[in-house]
Amino acid sequence: MEQRIGIERMEEAINLFGSFDENIRLLESEFQVTVVNRGGELVISGEPENVMLAEKAVQALLTLSAKGESISEQHVRYVVGLCRSGQSERIGELTQDVICITSKGRPVKPKTIGQKQYVDAILKDTVTIGVGPAGTGKTYLAVAAAGAAFRVNRIILTRPAVEAGERLGFLPGDLQSKVDPYLRPLYDALFDMLGAETYQKYLERGNIEVAPLAYMRGRTLDDSFIILDEAQNTSREQMKMFLTRMGFGSRVVITGDITQIDLPGDKPSGLKEAMKVLKGVEGVSICQLGKADGVRHVMVQRII
């Protein structure tokens, strides 16, 4: 069976095919079809069912291209997954929503439908819980949303200092240098958004605070954007303590991966408990990101 798709502009074809035609080669191997560019038309040939799926994938990629996306292997793999699960028409939901621009001028935007729903929830609800495996952008997108929401007085980034097998006491230095390695992913994301100079300036002014969860006890946090990262490693008591810190005009994002709990075996995770207790509560969103929302190297997805 053969299917033809008209391509209006040469740039669209170049974007779709990718450098050295790698995008089209990937589509051909995924769907067992042949795709040829013939006189301003794409001709897809192969088994009828495969051709139909490949046509949907090409149309979805052309939709992304028309929105100004530079088509990469990541886009192709994601679209292939959508087509296989019969959701290819949903690709239109990925509009040009730029959350913020990094200090290097790169736009940060959701790359998958799951990520878009997560970002929409952060912007809409008071408390957002984002749960998913490594590389799904939970922390990075939360920090991007915090950077974009600088009408709040401060950004507070926190995570429990639970180690994957080591103990804090063995590390050299004072408490700050002991907890710094645990907060590094949060520093890195903020650095990326704001640039070193602006970051330092905000830190000195107290607009940005990066602290271990234990520091939150006894405080009320008004007009703040608060991110609790690695929340799967909080105990139930810590989670309750954290959630009751929230003051007026504040927004909370809780992120974690319930498959990577480093708590002792007999200790239940505060994140699991919060997801159970807060389900259906007004003003609280619970977003489950899956491996399809992974935006790291394809090997990370395969490992997950």
N, C-alpha and C positions, 0 to 999 in steps of 0.2 A: 504494500500500500504506500501511496505517496501523498504528502500534504504540503501545500505551498503557503508561505507567509510572506506578504509584501513588506519590504523595508523601505521607508521613505527617504531616510537620510543615511549617507555613507558613515557618518560618525557613529550612528546607532549600531551599525553592523560591526564596526571596529571595536566598540565598547563591548558588544555582546560576545564577539569571538575571543577577545582577550589577547594578551601578547603570545605570539606563537600559537594562536588558536587554542590555548589551553582550556578555556571555558567550554568550547564546543566539543573538544576531545573528551572532556569529563562527562558532558551530557550524553555523548555517543556511547561511552562505555557503561554509564549508569542505566541507560534505557535500551541498549543493544540496537541502536539505529544509526543511520548515516545522515549527516547534515551537510548540504552543499549550498554555497552562495552562488546563485545563477542569475545574472542580469537583474539585480535589484530584488531578487526573491530568494527566500530560504526554502530549499526543498528537503523535506524530511522523509526518509524512506525506511521501511522495515516492517515488522509484524504490526497489524492494525492497532492492537492495544498499546504497544510500545510507542507507536507514532502519535497516538492520541495524548499519551502522557508527556511525551517530548514536546508536542505542540503547546500544551498547557504551560510547561516549564519555560519555553521560549517566550510565550506571551507575557508570563509573569516577570521574566527578566527584562523584557522590553518596557514593561510598566515601570520597573525600578529605574531603568536607564532614562526614561522620559522625565523622571523626577530628579534627574541630575546625579544619580548614584554611579560611581565608577564600579562596574561589575567585576567582582573578584571570585576566586575559587570558593570562598566562604559563602558568598551569595548563591552560587550555583548549588552547592551542597544543601543549603537551607531550602531553596526552592524545590529541589528534587524531593526532599523529605515532605514538604507541603503537598506536592503533587501526589505522592504515594499515599498520603493520608486523606486525599480528597479535599484539601483546603487551599488549593492554588489561588482561588479568587480572593482570598484574604490578604494577599500580598499588597493590595491597594491600601490596607490599613496603615502600612508603613509610610506615612507621609513625611515630609521634610521637617519633622519636629526636632529642631536643634535645641538641646537643653542648655548648653553653654559653649563658649569657645575657649579652648585651652590657651595657656600662655604662649604656646608656639603657633597659635592661629588655626588649630585643627578643630573642626566642629565635633561636638560629642552628641550623638543621637542614638536612640534605640535601634538595634540591628535586627531584632526579631519581634514577632507579635507578642511573645511572652514578656520581653523587655519593655515594649511599649505600654502594655497593661500595667506593669510594675511602676514605670515612671508616671503614668497617668494617676495611679493610686497615690503615689508620694505627693503629687501636686494637689490632689483633691482631699485626701483624708488626713486626720490628725495623727493617727498611728498606722504605720504600714509595716507588715512583717513580710520580708522577702526570703523565701527558702529555696535552695537549689544547690546543685553540685558545683564543683570548682569551675571557674572560667565563665560563669553565666552573667557576669557583670553586676552582681548584687551590690558589692561595696563601691565599685567605681561609679556606677550610675547614681547611687545614693549621695556620694561626695559631690558629683557633678550637680545634682539637684540642690545640694546645700550651697555650693558655690554660686548657683544662679539665684538663690533666695537670700541674697545678702541684705534684704530689708530687715531681716532678723538681726538682733544685736550681736549675736555670736553663734559660732558653730562649735558644738561640743562633740568630739569623737572619743568613743570609749570602747574598751573590750575587756573581757575577763582575762587576767594573767594566768591562764591555765596552760601548762606546757605539754607538748606532745612527747612525754617521756622524760624530760629533764626537770630540774628544780631551779627556781629563780635564785636561791641563796648561793649557788655555785658561781653565779656570774659576778665579775668584778664591778666595782664602782658603787655609787649611791643609788637610791631607789629609782631616780629618773633614768639613769643609764641601764638599770636592770630591766625596766619595763619598756624602754625604747624599742628593742627588737620585736616585741609583741605588737607595738603600734605602728611599725614600719609600713605595712601596706596602706594604712590610713594617711601617714605622712606622704608617701609616694603619690597617692591619688591627688592630694591637696596641692602638692608641689606642681604636679602636672597641670592642674586647673589654673592656679594663681601665679606660678612662677616663683622662684626662690625669694626675690626681693619683696614682693607684695605679701607673700606668706610670712616672712620674718616680721614685716611691719605689723600685720594683723596679730601675730603671736605676741609681740611686745605690748600691743595695746590691750590685749586680753580679749580680742574679738574671736580668736581661735583658741580652743583648749583641747589638748590631747592628753587624756588621763586614763589610768586603769579604773575599772568599774568600782573598786573599793572606795575611791575618792568621792563617789557620788552620794554616799550616805549622809543624811541630815540636811541636804540642800533642796531648795526649790528653784527650778530652772525656768524663768520667764523669758519670753521673746527669744527663744533659742531654737536652733535646728540641731537635734540630738541624734547621733547615729550610734547604735550599739552593734558592734561587729562581732562575729564569731559567737553569736548568742547561744549556740547549742551547748557551749561550755559554762553557761550560768546555772546555778542551782535554782530551785524554785523560789527560795527566799531572796536571792539576789535579783531575780527577775521581778518579783513583787516590789522590792525596794526600788528598783530602777523605774518601773512604770509609775510609781507614786511620786517620783521626783518632778513630774511634768507640771509646769506652771502655765499661766495665761499666755496666749500668743505663741505657744511652742508647737513644734512638729517633731515627731519621733519616727525614726526608721530603724527597724530591728532586722539584722541579716544573719543568716546562719545556714549550715549544711548538716542536717540531722543524721547524715551517714558518717560524719567525722566527729563523734563525741569523744573528747579526751578526759571526761570525768571518771572518777573511780566507778567500777561496775555497779555498786549498790546505790549510786546517787542518780535520781531522775533528773532529766534535763529541763531546765526552766523554759526553754524555747518550746519544747513539745507540749508542756503544760499550758503555756500562754496560747498556743495555737488552738488547744482544745477549749480553754475557758473563754477566749475572746471571739470565737467563731460566731458570726452573726451580730456582734455588738456594733451599734451605730458609730460611725467615725473611725472604725478599724477595718483595714483591708489586709487580707492574707493572700499573698501571691506565691504560687508554686511555679518555680522555673524548672524546666527539664533539661535533659542533655541536648535537645534540639536548640536550646537557647545559648549553648556554649559558643563563645566568640574567640576562644583561644585557638591554638594550632589544632588541626584535625586530629593529631595524635592524642591530645587531651580528651577529645570526645571518645576516641576508641578505647582509651584507658578506662574512662568512666563507664 
